Amino acid sequence: MGFYNLGMDSITHLVSGAVLGDAILGKKVGNRALVWGAIASSLPDVDVILRPFEDDLSFLVHHRGLSHSVFVAAAAAMVLGWLAAAWDRGASRRPGSELPGPRPGFWPWTGLCLAAILSHLLLDVCTAFGTPLLMPWSDRRFALNNLFVIDPLFTAPLAVAAVACLRLRQESRKRRLLNHVGLGLSGAYLVATLLVGQWVQGVFAASLAEQRIESRRLMAAPTPFNTVLWYCVAEGRHGYHVGYYSVFGPRQPIRFHFVPRNQDLLDEISDVRVIDRLTWFSDGYYAVRRQGQELIFDVLKFGMLTPDIGNRPVAFSFVLRTRNDGAISVENLARPQDVRWSKLLASLWRKIRGKEWASA
C-alpha cells in the first residue's frame, strides 16, 4: 500500500475508539468500554485481509471501500452491539465479578460501537485518501484534506487519555476528566485544521491569481506529520502547478513548480479499464512520464515525498507494464523503505521555516 501502509494510522483509530467508548459507557462498564470501542473503530479496516490476493491498484481501489460505508457501519454496529451486550451480561454473572448493578443493554452498546465506527470514517474523510461513505450507491470518495494520515498532534492526547483510563478505576473522577481533556484537545485540533485548511486554500488561490497562473481547480493538503506546511496541486491546461506554503513561514510569494501531465503517453495503453481506475483513484491529479521502456503514472494528490521535483517520487507511483497476453500489470513503485526519512523530515522542517528546499 506504499507510503500509507503505516502502523500509526491503526493506532490513531484504536485510541480514538477506545477513548470515545470510555466516554460513552466507561462509567458503567469500565475498561470493557475501551476494549469494545477500540475493536469497533478498527473494524472498517478489515478489508486489509484482501491485500495478499490483489495487485497494488486493485487493493488501493478496494481499500476504504464498502467496509467504510455508513450503511455498513450501521449494520456492523448492531452486530457488535449485540455481541458486546451478551458478553457483558455473561461476564457479570461469573463468580467474583465486580460488575454490580444493571448492565447496559443492546442499544447502549450499539450506540458505543456506532460512534466508534463513525469516528474511524470521519478521520479517514479528513485525509486526502478520502472515504466512499455512500457505497454501494456511489463510489465518490469524500475528502476534507485537513489531516495527514499520521498526525502526532492529533493522536497524542487520545493515546495519553486511553492509557490513563486503563490504569484508573471506572468511578474515578480523574479518569472522566482525562477522558474529556483528551477528546477535547484532539477535537479542537481537528476543528482548527479544518479552518486552517480553508484559509490556506484561499492563500494558494490568491497566489496563483497574482502570478497569472491558469488554474481550473486546485486542492491543498498538509504535508507528512504536520498541519503547518501545506502543499497545493493546481490543475492547468497541460499539467499541474505544485507549490508549498508554511503557516509560520515569512510572507513571500509562493513558488510553483510545473509538472506536465503528458496525457498523450496514455494513448499507448489499450486497457481503458486500468486507466479509468487510475484516473478515479487520483481524482484526476496525475502526471505520466516515461522511464526507459516503461510508463510511470504519478498520483499527485498525495503530495511529493522529496523536494526533488524532477525525480518526483510520490506516495503512489505506478509502473504500467504490458504483459505477453496484452493485459496491463500495475505495480506501485513507492515503498516506505525507499524513503530517506531523515532527509525528508529535515527538508520539511526547512520548508516550514519558509526556506527553499535543500539541494537534492
C-alpha positions in Angstrom: 0.0 0.0 0.0 3.0 2.2 -0.3 3.6 5.2 1.9 0.2 4.9 3.5 0.9 1.4 4.9 2.0 2.6 8.3 1.0 1.4 11.8 0.4 4.8 13.3 -2.8 5.1 11.3 -4.1 2.0 13.1 -3.0 3.3 16.4 -5.0 6.5 15.9 -8.1 4.6 15.2 -7.6 2.3 18.2 -7.1 5.1 20.7 -9.8 7.3 19.3 -12.3 4.5 19.5 -11.2 3.5 23.0 -11.4 7.0 24.5 -14.8 7.5 22.8 -16.1 4.2 24.1 -14.9 5.1 27.6 -16.7 8.5 27.4 -20.0 6.7 26.5 -20.0 3.7 28.8 -16.8 3.7 30.8 -18.6 4.8 34.0 -20.8 1.8 33.8 -18.6 -1.0 32.4 -15.1 0.3 33.0 -12.3 -0.9 30.7 -14.8 -3.0 28.7 -15.9 0.2 27.0 -12.3 1.0 25.9 -11.9 -2.5 24.5 -15.1 -2.6 22.5 -14.6 1.0 21.4 -11.1 0.1 20.1 -12.5 -3.1 18.3 -15.3 -1.2 16.7 -13.2 1.7 15.5 -10.7 -0.7 13.9 -13.4 -2.8 12.1 -13.6 -0.8 8.9 -10.0 -1.7 8.0 -10.9 -5.4 7.9 -10.6 -5.1 4.2 -6.8 -5.4 4.5 -7.3 -9.1 4.6 -7.7 -8.9 0.8 -4.2 -7.5 0.3 -2.4 -10.8 -0.4 -4.9 -11.6 -3.1 -4.9 -8.4 -5.1 -2.4 -6.3 -7.1 -1.4 -2.8 -5.9 -4.0 -1.0 -7.8 -6.9 -3.3 -7.0 -6.2 -3.2 -3.3 -6.0 0.6 -3.3 -9.3 0.8 -5.1 -11.0 -1.6 -2.7 -9.4 -0.4 0.5 -11.6 2.1 2.2 -14.4 0.7 0.1 -17.6 -1.0 1.1 -16.4 -1.6 4.7 -16.2 2.2 5.1 -19.8 2.9 4.0 -22.1 4.5 6.6 -24.7 1.8 5.7 -22.3 -1.0 6.5 -21.3 0.9 9.6 -24.9 0.9 10.9 -25.3 -2.9 10.3 -21.9 -3.7 11.8 -22.6 -1.6 14.9 -25.8 -3.6 15.6 -24.0 -6.9 15.3 -21.1 -5.7 17.5 -23.6 -4.1 20.0 -25.4 -7.5 20.3 -22.1 -9.3 20.9 -20.9 -6.8 23.4 -24.1 -6.8 25.4 -24.2 -10.6 25.5 -20.5 -10.8 26.5 -21.0 -8.1 29.2 -24.1 -9.9 30.7 -22.1 -13.2 30.8 -19.2 -11.6 32.5 -21.4 -10.0 35.1 -22.7 -13.4 36.1 -19.4 -15.0 36.8 -18.5 -15.7 40.4 -16.4 -12.9 41.9 -17.4 -10.4 39.2 -17.0 -6.8 40.1 -19.9 -5.6 37.9 -22.7 -4.6 40.2 -26.0 -3.1 39.1 -28.0 -3.5 35.9 -25.9 -3.9 32.7 -26.2 -1.8 29.6 -28.4 -3.5 27.0 -28.3 -3.8 23.3 -28.9 -0.2 22.4 -26.3 1.5 24.6 -23.7 -1.0 23.3 -24.8 -0.4 19.7 -24.6 3.3 20.2 -21.0 2.9 21.5 -20.0 0.7 18.5 -21.7 3.0 16.0 -19.9 6.1 17.4 -16.5 4.3 17.3 -17.0 3.1 13.7 -18.2 6.6 12.6 -15.1 8.1 14.3 -13.0 5.9 12.0 -14.9 7.0 8.9 -14.7 10.7 10.0 -10.9 10.5 10.4 -10.5 8.9 7.1 -12.6 11.6 5.4 -10.2 14.1 6.9 -7.3 12.7 4.8 -6.6 13.2 1.1 -7.2 9.5 0.6 -10.9 10.1 1.2 -13.7 7.6 2.0 -16.7 6.4 -0.1 -19.3 6.9 2.6 -22.3 6.2 0.3 -21.2 2.8 -1.2 -22.6 0.7 -2.8 -24.8 3.5 -4.3 -21.9 5.8 -5.1 -18.1 5.3 -5.3 -17.4 9.0 -4.7 -14.7 9.5 -2.1 -15.3 12.3 0.4 -12.1 14.1 1.5 -11.6 17.2 3.5 -7.8 17.2 3.2 -7.2 18.7 6.6 -5.1 15.9 8.2 -2.2 13.8 7.1 -2.8 10.1 7.6 -0.4 10.3 10.5 -0.6 13.3 12.7 1.1 13.1 16.2 -0.6 16.2 17.5 -4.0 14.7 16.9 -3.1 11.2 18.2 -1.0 12.1 21.3 -3.9 13.5 23.5 -6.0 10.4 22.7 -3.2 8.0 23.4 -2.4 9.6 26.7 -6.1 9.6 27.7 -6.5 5.9 26.7 -3.5 4.7 28.7 -4.6 6.8 31.7 -8.2 5.5 31.6 -6.9 1.9 31.5 -5.0 2.5 34.8 -7.7 4.3 36.7 -10.8 2.9 38.3 -14.0 3.3 36.4 -15.6 5.5 39.1 -12.6 7.8 39.3 -13.3 11.5 38.6 -9.8 11.9 37.4 -10.5 9.2 34.7 -13.5 11.2 33.5 -11.5 14.4 33.4 -8.6 12.9 31.5 -11.0 11.3 29.0 -12.8 14.6 28.4 -9.5 16.5 28.1 -8.1 14.0 25.5 -11.2 14.2 23.4 -11.4 17.9 23.8 -7.9 18.6 22.7 -8.0 16.3 19.7 -11.4 17.6 18.8 -10.3 21.2 19.0 -7.2 20.4 16.9 -9.4 18.8 14.3 -11.6 21.8 14.0 -8.6 24.1 13.9 -7.1 22.1 10.9 -10.4 22.5 9.0 -10.2 26.3 9.5 -6.5 26.5 8.6 -7.1 24.3 5.5 -9.8 26.6 4.2 -7.6 29.6 4.8 -4.5 28.0 3.2 -6.5 27.1 0.1 -7.5 30.7 -0.2 -3.9 31.7 0.1 -2.9 29.4 -2.7 -5.8 30.6 -5.0 -4.8 34.2 -4.4 -1.1 33.5 -5.2 -2.0 31.7 -8.4 -4.1 34.6 -9.5 -1.4 37.2 -8.6 1.1 35.2 -10.7 -1.5 34.9 -13.5 -1.2 31.1 -13.5 -4.2 29.5 -15.0 -6.0 27.1 -12.7 -9.1 25.1 -13.5 -9.2 23.6 -10.0 -6.9 23.1 -7.0 -6.5 21.1 -3.9 -4.5 21.7 -0.8 -3.5 19.2 1.9 -0.9 19.0 4.8 2.5 17.5 4.3 3.6 14.4 6.3 3.1 14.5 10.1 2.0 18.1 10.5 -0.6 20.8 9.6 1.9 23.7 9.4 3.3 23.1 5.9 0.8 22.6 3.2 1.1 21.6 -0.5 -1.1 22.7 -3.4 -1.8 21.0 -6.7 -3.4 23.3 -9.2 -4.6 21.9 -12.5 -3.7 23.8 -15.6 -4.4 23.1 -19.3 -1.4 20.9 -19.9 -0.3 20.0 -16.4 -0.1 20.9 -12.7 1.4 23.7 -10.6 2.8 22.3 -7.3 3.5 24.7 -4.5 4.1 24.8 -0.7 3.1 27.2 2.0 4.1 27.3 5.6 1.7 28.8 8.1 4.6 30.0 10.2 6.9 31.0 7.4 7.7 34.5 6.2 5.1 36.1 3.9 6.6 35.8 0.5 5.4 34.8 -3.0 4.7 31.1 -3.3 7.0 29.4 -5.8 5.1 26.9 -8.0 6.7 24.1 -10.0 5.1 23.0 -13.2 4.6 19.2 -13.7 3.5 18.3 -17.3 0.6 15.8 -17.5 1.8 14.1 -20.7 -1.7 12.8 -21.3 -0.7 11.6 -24.8 1.5 8.9 -23.3 -1.6 7.1 -22.1 -2.6 6.6 -25.7 -0.2 3.7 -25.7 -2.3 1.8 -23.1 -5.1 -0.1 -24.7 -6.7 -1.3 -21.4 -9.2 1.5 -20.8 -10.4 0.0 -17.5 -6.9 0.3 -16.0 -6.7 4.0 -17.0 -10.2 4.7 -15.7 -9.3 3.2 -12.3 -6.0 5.1 -12.0 -7.8 8.4 -13.0 -10.5 7.7 -10.4 -8.0 6.9 -7.7 -6.0 10.1 -8.4 -9.1 12.2 -8.7 -7.7 13.5 -12.0 -4.5 14.8 -10.3 -1.8 12.8 -12.1 1.1 13.0 -14.4 2.6 10.4 -16.8 6.3 10.0 -17.6 8.5 7.6 -19.5 11.2 5.7 -17.6 13.2 3.6 -20.0 10.7 1.4 -21.9 8.0 1.7 -19.2 5.4 4.3 -18.4 5.1 5.7 -14.9 1.7 7.1 -13.6 2.3 9.5 -10.7 -0.6 10.3 -8.4 -0.1 14.0 -7.4 -2.9 14.5 -5.0 -1.0 13.0 -2.0 2.0 15.3 -2.4 5.7 14.7 -3.0 8.0 12.7 -0.8 11.0 14.6 -1.8 12.0 18.2 -2.7 13.4 16.9 -5.9 10.6 17.8 -8.3 12.5 16.3 -11.3 12.7 12.9 -9.7 9.1 13.1 -8.4 8.8 10.1 -6.0 5.2 10.4 -4.7 3.1 8.4 -2.3 1.6 6.4 -5.2 3.7 6.0 -8.3 2.6 3.2 -10.6 4.6 1.5 -13.3 2.5 0.2 -16.2 3.7 -2.9 -17.9 2.2 -4.7 -20.9 2.3 -8.4 -20.4 2.7 -11.0 -23.2 -1.1 -11.6 -23.2 -1.7 -7.8 -23.8 -3.0 -7.1 -20.3 -1.6 -4.3 -18.2 0.1 -5.0 -14.9 0.2 -2.2 -12.3 2.8 -2.0 -9.6 3.3 0.8 -7.0 6.9 1.8 -7.0 6.6 4.0 -3.9 7.7 2.0 -0.8 8.2 3.3 2.7 11.6 1.6 2.9 12.8 3.6 -0.1 12.0 7.0 1.5 15.0 8.7 3.1 13.2 9.7 6.2 15.9 11.8 7.8 16.3 13.9 4.6 12.5 14.2 4.2 12.0 15.4 7.8 14.9 17.8 7.5 13.6 19.2 4.3 10.1 19.6 5.8 11.5 21.4 8.8 13.5 23.7 6.5 10.4 24.5 4.4 8.2 25.0 7.5 10.6 27.9 8.4 10.0 29.4 4.9 13.2 28.4 3.3 13.7 26.7 0.0 14.2 23.0 -0.3 17.7 21.8 0.4 19.6 20.7 -2.7 19.0 17.0 -3.6 
